[in-house]
Amino acid sequence: MTDVADAVNGRRPYGGGHGPAGGGPRRRVELDPDTVERDLARLVLTVVELLRQLMERQTLRRVETGELTEDQEERIGLTLMLLESRMSELRSKFGLRPEDLNIDLGPLGPLLPRESS
């Protein structure tokens, strides 16, 4: 459970002499009742954002290959815009920025690809 909490909070679970890799004592799970709702929201919104980006990329691929009708393109585009709008509302509600949803996976890098602006 510590690994999940650390990942959500952007900390490496075994760094700095903690846990088996560091040879020191394993850190205890630190649950803060004041932030548990925000941390859970951050984790859930991260998963939803990952799925949203995957759906967006798949939709673009399908549009480029001509697999979708104009009506399907319109409906999917509207759905993705509404999802992005709702994600923005939820991030605001929990005081999160888009970059807060990009969990650091250590040597693997960030979970989400960097958005090009």
N, C-alpha and C positions, 0 to 999 in steps of 0.2 A: 504494500500500500504506500510505503514511503516513496517508491519509484514514481508512482502516478502523481502524488502530491508534488514531488520535486519537479517532474516534467511540466506540470501545470504552472508552477511558479517559476519556471525557467532555470532551476538549479540542477546541477548534476548530482545524482544520488550518492555516488561513491567518491566524489572528489575531496581533496584536502584531508586525507587521513581518515576518512569515514568508511565503514563497511569493509568487506573482504578484500577489495583491491588495495585499499589504503593501509590495511593492517591494524587500524584502530577500531574502536568500538563502533558498532552500527548505530547510526542516528535514530532517534525515536521519532515516531510520527507526531508532528506538531499540528494539532487541529485547533484552529482559532475559530470559535463560534461566530465571530464578527465577520469573517471573510469566507466561510465555507460556502455560502450561497453564491458569492461572486466567483470563487474558484471553480465551483461546479458549472456555473454558467459559462465560464471561460472555456472549460473542457468541452462542453456540449457545443458551444458556438464554433469551436475549432473544428470539430468533426463535421458540423453542418457546412462550414466554409470550405473544407476540403472537398466534400461532395458537390457543393455548388460549383466550384472551379472545375471539377471533373466533368460535370454535366455540361458546363459552358463549352469546354474544349471539344467534347463529343458532339455537341450541337453544331459547332463551327465546322467540324470535319464532315458532318452529314450534309450541311448546307453546301460546302465546297464540292462534294461528290454528287449533288443533285438528288439525294435520297428523300428530301422533304418537299411537300407541296408548299405553296405560298401561305396557305392557311395554317399549316403546321408550324412553319417558321414564325409566323406572327404570334401564334399562341405560346410557343416555347419562349420566344423573345420577351413577351409580356410577363410570363411566369418567372423568368430569370430576373427581370427588372423588379418585380414585386418582392421576390425573395431577397434581393440585394437591399431593397428599401427596408424590409422587415429586419434584416440582419443589422442594418445601421441603427434602427430604433432600439433593438435589444442591446447592442454594444453601448449605446448612450445610456440606457437604463442602468447598466451595471458598471458604467465608468470605464469602458474598455475602448482601446483604439484598435484599428485593423491589425497593426503590427503585434498587439498583445496576443493575437490568436495564432501566431506563428511560433510553435513550440520548437526549441532548439533540441535537436536529436544528437548533440555531441559531434562525434566524428562523421556522422552521416549528413550533417548540416541541418538547415531549417526544414520543418515539415512541409510548409507551403512554398511554392515557387514565388520568387519576388515578382510583384506586379510591375510591369513596365508602364511608366506614365509619360 
